[in-house]
Amino acid sequence: MIVPFKNDHNIGPIIACIATYYKHDARFPIVADTLYKKIAEKNTETYVALSDNTVVCIAIIEWLEKSYGNIWLHSMQESDEWAFAQALAPCIHNTILELIQFTQTFHYRDAFIDMGYHEKERMRMVFSEDAPPVYIRQDGVSFEPLTHAHNRVSAAISWDAHRHRQHMECYGAYNTVANRSQFAQQLRMGVHGDSIVPASILMRYNNQPIGCIEMVAVDHGPAPIAWIMDIAIVSAYQSKRLGGSMVGYALDQAYAAGYPTVGLSVTLDNTRAVNLYKRLGFVEESIFVEIMAL
């Protein structure tokens, strides 16, 4: 049985247990504080399993959007992982969550799949340069910073660009133009991190708006980096080398704004996008799994 976490629950032992997995990591001194802060954040829900009021299993769900986010899972005993994952089913129904765990077992993932959920493998990629990227200009191409006034047009571009993969990606922010417009408004307001204004751009080709990039600052190791939240070119203009031009310009603007490192995530089977990012200088940082509890 799981219950919502309360402040009188004894959470110390399980936090200390998690921290031990980082004892040889530079982050070891801040792991416990980071977890306590995460639990206290307004956009998180924490569920626990108890033994004599001591927490023996914990799930921290961070909602980045209405039905999308991250889930941190840990059990004091490996033998409890499967049952704890199954007990979480009512809490994560109709969501997509990045699975974050501190052990190397597959019990959580296997339990979710056994429940009929699906997994999606994703890759984090980073671009990092000591010198500014070289943007190569193209005839007919121009850029301008995204503003509130661009929310609707950037939403239409993004929806058109991603619609052929929506049945595989299933992200609610992209499944309608209205939802994507709302997401754009959140980005302008800094809901998902401070917008890097010069690098969040609308691309025009012969004065027609055909592409956009959204970029925010996120914590990532010792210093913030730029993170690409969306890259989109309308389907009629794809495969014309305009995507590389747009990303190159955005990387140049991010560097000028003080962000030499830029990251993004991409679904592994989206080979077209993966190959584009590799050609532009992005390298694999890590692989992670999203659980699609749909």
C-alpha positions in Angstrom: 0.0 0.0 0.0 1.3 3.5 -0.8 0.3 6.8 0.7 1.1 10.5 -0.1 4.2 11.6 1.7 3.6 13.6 4.9 6.2 15.6 6.8 6.0 13.3 9.9 7.1 10.3 7.8 10.7 9.3 8.6 12.3 9.8 5.2 15.9 10.1 6.4 17.0 6.5 5.9 15.9 6.2 2.3 17.4 9.6 1.3 20.7 8.5 2.9 20.4 5.2 1.1 20.0 7.0 -2.3 23.0 9.3 -1.5 25.3 6.3 -1.1 25.0 5.6 -4.8 26.8 8.9 -5.4 29.6 8.5 -2.8 32.2 8.5 -5.6 30.5 11.3 -7.5 31.2 15.0 -7.3 27.5 15.5 -6.6 27.6 13.4 -3.4 27.5 16.4 -1.0 24.4 17.8 -2.5 22.3 14.7 -3.3 20.3 14.7 -0.1 19.6 18.4 -0.2 18.6 18.1 -3.9 16.0 15.4 -3.1 14.6 17.2 -0.1 14.1 20.4 -2.3 12.6 18.3 -5.1 10.0 16.8 -2.7 9.1 20.3 -1.4 8.5 21.8 -4.9 5.0 22.8 -5.8 5.0 20.8 -9.0 5.9 17.5 -7.4 3.9 14.7 -5.8 5.6 12.2 -3.5 4.2 8.8 -2.7 5.7 6.4 -0.2 5.4 2.9 1.2 5.9 2.7 5.0 7.2 0.3 7.6 6.5 1.6 11.2 6.3 5.1 9.8 9.7 4.8 8.1 9.7 5.3 4.4 10.9 2.1 2.6 9.9 3.0 -0.9 9.6 6.4 -2.5 8.3 7.8 -5.8 8.8 11.5 -6.5 6.8 12.7 -9.5 7.8 16.0 -11.0 5.1 17.4 -13.3 6.7 19.4 -16.1 3.4 19.6 -17.9 -0.2 18.4 -17.1 0.6 14.8 -18.0 4.3 14.7 -18.6 7.3 14.7 -16.3 9.9 12.7 -14.4 9.5 10.0 -11.8 12.3 9.2 -9.3 11.9 5.7 -7.8 13.8 3.9 -5.0 13.1 1.0 -2.7 15.2 0.1 0.3 14.9 -3.6 -0.7 15.3 -4.7 -4.3 12.6 -7.3 -3.7 10.0 -4.5 -3.2 10.6 -2.8 -6.5 8.1 -4.7 -8.6 5.2 -4.5 -6.1 5.9 -0.8 -5.5 5.8 0.0 -9.3 2.5 -1.8 -9.6 1.0 0.0 -6.6 1.8 3.3 -8.4 -0.5 2.6 -11.3 -3.4 4.9 -10.2 -1.0 7.8 -9.6 0.5 7.7 -13.1 -2.4 6.7 -15.3 -2.5 8.6 -18.6 0.9 10.1 -18.3 4.3 9.9 -19.9 7.2 9.9 -17.3 10.9 9.7 -17.6 12.0 6.9 -15.4 14.8 7.9 -13.0 16.2 5.3 -10.6 19.4 4.8 -8.6 20.0 1.1 -9.1 20.9 -0.9 -12.2 17.9 -3.3 -12.0 15.0 -3.4 -14.5 12.3 -4.3 -12.0 10.5 -1.0 -12.2 10.5 -0.9 -16.0 9.5 -4.6 -16.3 6.6 -4.1 -13.9 5.3 -1.2 -15.9 5.5 -3.1 -19.1 3.8 -6.1 -17.5 1.0 -3.7 -16.6 0.5 -3.0 -20.3 2.5 0.3 -20.5 5.0 1.0 -23.2 8.6 2.3 -23.0 10.2 4.8 -25.3 14.0 5.1 -25.5 15.3 8.6 -25.7 18.8 10.1 -26.1 20.2 13.2 -24.5 22.7 14.9 -26.8 24.9 17.9 -26.2 26.8 20.4 -28.3 29.8 22.2 -26.7 32.3 24.5 -28.3 35.2 26.6 -27.1 34.8 28.9 -30.1 31.5 30.2 -31.5 29.8 28.0 -34.1 30.0 29.2 -37.7 26.6 30.0 -39.1 26.5 29.8 -42.9 23.9 32.2 -44.4 21.4 31.0 -47.0 19.6 33.1 -49.5 16.0 33.9 -48.6 16.5 32.9 -45.0 15.9 35.3 -42.1 15.4 35.0 -38.3 13.7 36.9 -35.6 13.3 36.3 -31.8 10.1 34.7 -30.8 7.7 36.8 -28.8 4.1 36.4 -27.5 2.9 37.7 -30.9 4.4 34.6 -32.5 2.7 32.0 -30.3 0.0 31.0 -32.8 2.3 30.9 -35.8 5.0 28.9 -34.0 2.4 26.5 -32.7 1.1 25.9 -36.2 4.6 25.3 -37.5 5.4 22.9 -34.6 2.2 21.0 -35.0 2.7 20.5 -38.7 6.3 19.4 -38.2 5.6 16.8 -35.5 2.2 15.5 -36.5 3.5 12.5 -38.4 5.2 11.2 -35.2 2.5 12.2 -32.7 1.1 8.7 -32.5 4.6 7.6 -31.4 5.6 10.5 -29.2 2.2 11.2 -27.7 3.1 14.5 -26.0 0.1 16.5 -25.1 1.7 19.8 -25.7 2.0 19.0 -29.4 -1.2 17.2 -30.2 -3.2 20.3 -31.2 -2.3 23.8 -32.4 -4.1 25.2 -29.3 -2.1 23.1 -26.9 1.2 24.0 -28.6 0.2 27.7 -28.5 -0.4 27.3 -24.7 3.0 25.7 -24.4 4.6 28.6 -26.3 3.0 31.0 -23.9 4.4 29.0 -21.0 7.9 29.2 -22.5 7.5 33.0 -23.0 6.6 33.2 -19.3 9.6 31.2 -18.1 7.5 28.3 -16.8 10.0 25.7 -18.1 13.1 27.7 -17.5 14.3 31.2 -18.5 13.9 31.6 -22.2 17.1 32.4 -24.0 15.5 35.1 -26.2 18.2 35.6 -28.9 18.3 31.8 -29.5 14.5 31.2 -29.4 13.8 32.1 -33.0 11.3 32.1 -35.8 12.7 31.3 -39.2 11.3 32.8 -42.4 12.1 31.6 -46.0 11.2 34.2 -48.7 9.4 36.0 -45.9 7.2 33.0 -45.1 7.3 31.6 -41.5 8.5 28.0 -41.8 10.5 27.1 -38.7 11.1 27.7 -35.1 13.4 26.8 -32.2 12.6 27.2 -28.5 15.6 27.4 -26.1 15.7 27.8 -22.3 18.4 27.8 -19.6 18.4 24.7 -17.4 20.6 23.4 -14.5 22.9 20.7 -15.8 26.0 20.0 -13.7 28.1 22.8 -12.4 26.6 25.6 -14.6 23.4 26.2 -16.5 23.3 25.2 -20.2 20.9 26.0 -23.0 18.3 23.4 -23.7 16.3 23.1 -26.9 12.7 22.5 -26.0 11.5 22.3 -29.7 12.9 22.3 -33.2 10.3 22.4 -36.0 10.2 23.1 -39.7 6.9 22.7 -41.6 6.8 19.5 -43.5 6.8 21.1 -47.0 10.2 22.6 -46.3 11.9 19.6 -44.7 14.8 17.9 -46.4 16.0 21.2 -47.9 18.9 21.7 -45.5 17.0 24.5 -43.8 17.0 22.7 -40.5 20.8 22.7 -40.2 20.8 26.4 -41.1 18.2 27.2 -38.3 20.0 25.1 -35.7 23.4 26.6 -36.6 22.0 30.2 -36.2 20.4 29.3 -32.8 23.7 27.7 -31.6 25.5 30.9 -32.6 23.0 33.1 -30.7 23.2 30.8 -27.7 27.0 31.1 -27.6 26.8 34.9 -27.9 24.4 34.9 -25.0 26.9 33.0 -22.8 25.8 29.4 -23.4 28.5 27.5 -25.2 26.9 24.2 -24.3 23.5 23.3 -25.7 21.5 20.1 -25.0 18.4 18.4 -26.4 16.7 15.0 -26.2 15.4 12.9 -29.1 13.7 9.6 -29.5 16.1 6.9 -30.6 14.1 5.6 -33.5 13.8 9.2 -35.0 16.9 8.4 -37.0 16.5 11.4 -39.3 16.7 13.8 -36.4 19.5 11.9 -34.7 21.6 12.0 -37.8 21.0 15.7 -38.3 22.1 16.5 -34.8 25.2 14.4 -35.1 26.1 16.2 -38.4 25.8 19.5 -36.6 28.2 18.4 -33.8 25.9 17.1 -31.1 27.2 14.0 -29.3 25.4 11.4 -27.2 25.4 12.1 -23.5 23.0 9.4 -22.1 20.1 7.1 -22.9 16.9 7.2 -20.8 13.5 5.6 -20.9 10.1 7.2 -20.8 7.2 5.1 -19.4 4.0 5.7 -21.4 1.2 4.9 -19.0 -1.5 5.5 -21.7 
